[in-house]
Structures are given as structure tokens and as C-alpha cells.
Amino acid sequence: MSTMLQEKFAKGLEDVIAGTTTICSINPENEALIYRGYGAVELSEKAIFEEVIHLLIEGKLPKKRELKRVSRLLVQERKVSKDLIKVLRKIPSTASPMDVLRTSVSFMGTLDENRAFTIEETKQIAYSIIAKLPLALMSWYHLSRNKEVPKVNKKLTFGGRFLQLVTNKEPEAFEERVINASLILYAEHELNASTFCARVTASTLSDIYSAITSGIGTLKGSLHGGANEAAMELILKFSSPDDAERGIMDMLNRKEKIMGFGHRVYKKKDGRSDVMKKHSLQLAEKLGQKKLFDIAEKIEHIVKEKKGLFPNADFYSAVAYYLLNIPIPLYTPIFVLSRTAGWSAHIIEQLSDNRLIRPRAIYEGPPQRDVPAIERR
Ligand SMILES: CC(C)(COP(=O)(O)OP(=O)(O)OC[C@H]1O[C@@H](n2cnc3c(N)ncnc32)[C@H](O)[C@@H]1OP(=O)(O)O)[C@@H](O)C(=O)NCCC(=O)NCCS
């Protein structure tokens, strides 16, 4: 048995097939990211995030009236309960916003009296969680800093409302377009670590609250969603492109990882990065903050030249968020607001044809032995 297990083993499960899906694929020819047959990059140019939520959860792009329904639902369901606000008020301003989101979803689960959910009920909870997360996060953020939670213009899109919740100012159309594109590009990515975790949790017939809580905890790490914040902290260390060149060379010589670069699946490029690079350049030019973009681009060139690595979705998303005036600790949470749509689609897909996910491990410890008496250990 152990030889068979050895043959199937790959550290980090690299290239291991762990399931089938109709939600997302990566085109092997050009490494393009595809949601239910549609290119994510094209969706980011032609659709709003609400359409992509519908595409992922319902399996098809919405017609006009369906889009109206889902958009209305997300507005109606956005309010969070007084009980959740009480919990959020207890969390200090110094907490990790990712922990706040994880706690919020977990607490939402405690308020649901239902114990066993049908797939249809799971779907409705998914919409409700997606709708509530921005207000839960930003209520904690502002209240813990003794500020009022901004009122939002309900006519804005999901992304626009989120920006207004952050900055307390109605966003310009171009700003809304950037956050919308980012939400779409982050929404889904096959069996990445957090989605895998969410599916494993769902496969035990636990509920969607627990599965999304697992996903958030997994996304938090700097090798996954946390990379966008780490990338921004890095970019801000440098005062000029030349300074960045020196600093990055030093890091590479010390064999340090450059956050926001590389990918487990993509080998040539991450198409999402091009879109976010274009948006961050446009923002930088509009706002007269070209130096920041130039530093980022210099880092891109050096890492490419010296390591052959390309920026992933996180690198230029970070630059765009910075230019949109979003505080850095909220970058990974934006990933959660978006990826909850993908997690939900996977949880529903898992439940629709479920089998417990339970892999094996190769044992490398001592052989079986007798338990010695305590005085002889
Ligand atoms: C994404 C990531 C975790 C993929 O990891 P992986 O498939 O396990 O790849 P590895 O970490 O084994 O890296 C393979 C090689 O590339 C190097 N490498 C990979 N990403 C690197 C990076 N961002 N900076 C510098 N070197 C990197 C590794 O050091 C390793 O080199 P070696 O073979 O000389 O030891 C990895 O690229 C990474 O840590 N990137 C930075 C974090 C990040 O941006 N995460 C967001 C992903 S969307």
C-alpha cells in the first residue's frame, strides 16, 4: 500500500486532481482563467460583479430581470443584525480584519436556527452572507475607531457601495469600474487552497457558515490572499524605482520571496495582473501618483529578469487599492468579499453530488511499539 501511496504523493498536492467542477477552469493553451466558459478578463470588462455572482451561484449569466432580482436581493440583505453589531463592537480596532470577517460569518451561523439546510436554502444563505460582509466589516472598522458608519447610495453597484463604506465619499464612475473589475477577477479560481478547504468542510455535511469560515481562515495567509497586503507593504518601502531595484536585488540575493509574484498553477503569466496593471496605471495618471506605479513596474521588471517570475493578481490589485485610498489591512478582506461567491458555488456543487473528502498520508514516524510506563519514558 505504501508504494501506491508514494506514487500518488506530491508535496503541497501540486498537480494532484482532487475533484471535478463545472465552475472554473484554466485554459491550458493560454493560461486564461474561465468562469463557466466565460473569460474572467472579458467579464471584468463587460459585466458587473452582481452578474458574476449570479453566474457562479446559478450557473448562468443573468437576464436583465434576473440581474435586477439579484441586485435588489444584495441591497435588501445587506443590513446586519443588532446582535452582530454588539459582537463587532467588542472587537478591538487592532484586530485583523480577516478575523473580523471570519468571526462575523461564524456568528451569523449561530443566529440561524435551522440545523440542516437544503441546497436551495444554502444558496439563499450564500446571497445573504455576500450581501452582509461589506457592512459587517466596515461597521467594525469605523465603530472601533469611534467613527460613524457611512451611509451609502443604494443605487451604486456592490463595488461602489463598498468604496463608499470605506472612504465615506461617493466614488467616481472610474473608481467604481476598478473595484468592480477587481471583485470579478478575484471571485473564483478552481481548487485554490481556500476553496479546497471550503469544499472539504462542506463534504462533511457541515453547513455553509462553517465552510465559508474555513475559507476565510485559509485565505488569510500571506502565501494566499494575504499576498496583496504584503506586496503593498513592500512597494511602500522604496522611495524611487532605483531604490526598488537595489532593494529587490538584495532580497533576491538573500533568497527572500517577493510577495505578489509567482503562482502554483500559472507558469507563464497571470492574465488578471494585466487588467489590474492597466487600471492602476490609469488611476496613477489621473491622480498624479505615477511614482508609486513606476516603483511597482520596476519591481516587476527586476523579478522577471532575475527570477523569471511574473506578477500574480495580488501585485497590481494592491497598487490599485492604494490609489483608491483603501487602507492596506482591508486589501485581503476585499478578496473575501469577492471569493465568497466562488466558495459558495463550490459548496453548492459539492453538496449536489457529495462524497466525503478524506485523503491519505504517508506515515514517516516510528514503527508500532509498546507504551512504556511513565517512569521509564
Ligand atoms: C504562489 C506560491 C505560494 C506558489 O508556490 P509553489 O508553487 O509552492 O512554489 P515554490 O514556493 O515551491 O517556488 C518554486 C521556486 O520559485 C521561487 N519562487 C516562487 N515564488 C517566488 C517569489 N514570489 N519570490 C521569489 N521566489 C519565488 C521559490 O523560491 C522556488 O525557488 P527554488 O526552486 O530555487 O527554491 C509562491 O509563488 C509564492 O510564495 N509567491 C509569493 C506569495 C504570493 O504572491 N501569493 C499569492 C498567490 S496568488
PDBQT file of the ligand as one rigid body, heavy atoms in Angstrom, charges set to zero:
ROOT
HETATM    1  C1  LIG A 401       2.291  31.375  -5.006  1.00  0.00    +0.000 C 
HETATM    2  C2  LIG A 401       3.367  30.499  -4.419  1.00  0.00    +0.000 C 
HETATM    3  C3  LIG A 401       2.997  30.190  -2.956  1.00  0.00    +0.000 C 
HETATM    4  C4  LIG A 401       3.445  29.210  -5.223  1.00  0.00    +0.000 C 
HETATM    5  O1  LIG A 401       4.242  28.387  -4.513  1.00  0.00    +0.000 OA
HETATM    6  P1  LIG A 401       4.834  26.987  -5.023  1.00  0.00    +0.000 P 
HETATM    7  O2  LIG A 401       4.122  26.515  -6.231  1.00  0.00    +0.000 OA
HETATM    8  O3  LIG A 401       4.862  26.108  -3.837  1.00  0.00    +0.000 OA
HETATM    9  O4  LIG A 401       6.263  27.397  -5.497  1.00  0.00    +0.000 OA
HETATM   10  P2  LIG A 401       7.557  27.405  -4.593  1.00  0.00    +0.000 P 
HETATM   11  O5  LIG A 401       7.350  28.254  -3.384  1.00  0.00    +0.000 OA
HETATM   12  O6  LIG A 401       7.973  25.983  -4.364  1.00  0.00    +0.000 OA
HETATM   13  O7  LIG A 401       8.562  28.121  -5.558  1.00  0.00    +0.000 OA
HETATM   14  C5  LIG A 401       9.292  27.486  -6.607  1.00  0.00    +0.000 C 
HETATM   15  C6  LIG A 401      10.580  28.256  -6.818  1.00  0.00    +0.000 C 
HETATM   16  O8  LIG A 401      10.275  29.603  -7.225  1.00  0.00    +0.000 OA
HETATM   17  C7  LIG A 401      10.726  30.535  -6.235  1.00  0.00    +0.000 C 
HETATM   18  N1  LIG A 401       9.648  31.498  -6.013  1.00  0.00    +0.000 N 
HETATM   19  C8  LIG A 401       8.335  31.271  -6.128  1.00  0.00    +0.000 A 
HETATM   20  N2  LIG A 401       7.661  32.385  -5.845  1.00  0.00    +0.000 NA
HETATM   21  C9  LIG A 401       8.589  33.307  -5.542  1.00  0.00    +0.000 A 
HETATM   22  C10 LIG A 401       8.511  34.655  -5.172  1.00  0.00    +0.000 A 
HETATM   23  N3  LIG A 401       7.329  35.262  -5.044  1.00  0.00    +0.000 N 
HETATM   24  N4  LIG A 401       9.633  35.333  -4.953  1.00  0.00    +0.000 NA
HETATM   25  C11 LIG A 401      10.849  34.727  -5.088  1.00  0.00    +0.000 A 
HETATM   26  N5  LIG A 401      10.985  33.446  -5.441  1.00  0.00    +0.000 NA
HETATM   27  C12 LIG A 401       9.855  32.758  -5.662  1.00  0.00    +0.000 A 
HETATM   28  C13 LIG A 401      10.931  29.710  -4.968  1.00  0.00    +0.000 C 
HETATM   29  O9  LIG A 401      11.858  30.296  -4.102  1.00  0.00    +0.000 OA
HETATM   30  C14 LIG A 401      11.408  28.414  -5.546  1.00  0.00    +0.000 C 
HETATM   31  O10 LIG A 401      12.742  28.559  -5.937  1.00  0.00    +0.000 OA
HETATM   32  P3  LIG A 401      13.797  27.357  -5.729  1.00  0.00    +0.000 P 
HETATM   33  O11 LIG A 401      13.257  26.240  -6.580  1.00  0.00    +0.000 OA
HETATM   34  O12 LIG A 401      15.060  27.946  -6.185  1.00  0.00    +0.000 OA
HETATM   35  O13 LIG A 401      13.742  27.036  -4.262  1.00  0.00    +0.000 OA
HETATM   36  C15 LIG A 401       4.729  31.206  -4.469  1.00  0.00    +0.000 C 
HETATM   37  O14 LIG A 401       4.986  31.608  -5.800  1.00  0.00    +0.000 OA
HETATM   38  C16 LIG A 401       4.802  32.368  -3.529  1.00  0.00    +0.000 C 
HETATM   39  O15 LIG A 401       5.097  32.171  -2.337  1.00  0.00    +0.000 OA
HETATM   40  N6  LIG A 401       4.525  33.622  -4.008  1.00  0.00    +0.000 N 
HETATM   41  C17 LIG A 401       4.508  34.756  -3.149  1.00  0.00    +0.000 C 
HETATM   42  C18 LIG A 401       3.195  34.820  -2.396  1.00  0.00    +0.000 C 
HETATM   43  C19 LIG A 401       2.047  35.219  -3.299  1.00  0.00    +0.000 C 
HETATM   44  O16 LIG A 401       2.153  36.149  -4.073  1.00  0.00    +0.000 OA
HETATM   45  N7  LIG A 401       0.940  34.503  -3.150  1.00  0.00    +0.000 N 
HETATM   46  C20 LIG A 401      -0.265  34.758  -3.905  1.00  0.00    +0.000 C 
HETATM   47  C21 LIG A 401      -0.506  33.656  -4.875  1.00  0.00    +0.000 C 
HETATM   48  S1  LIG A 401      -1.820  34.068  -5.958  1.00  0.00    +0.000 SA
ENDROOT
TORSDOF 0
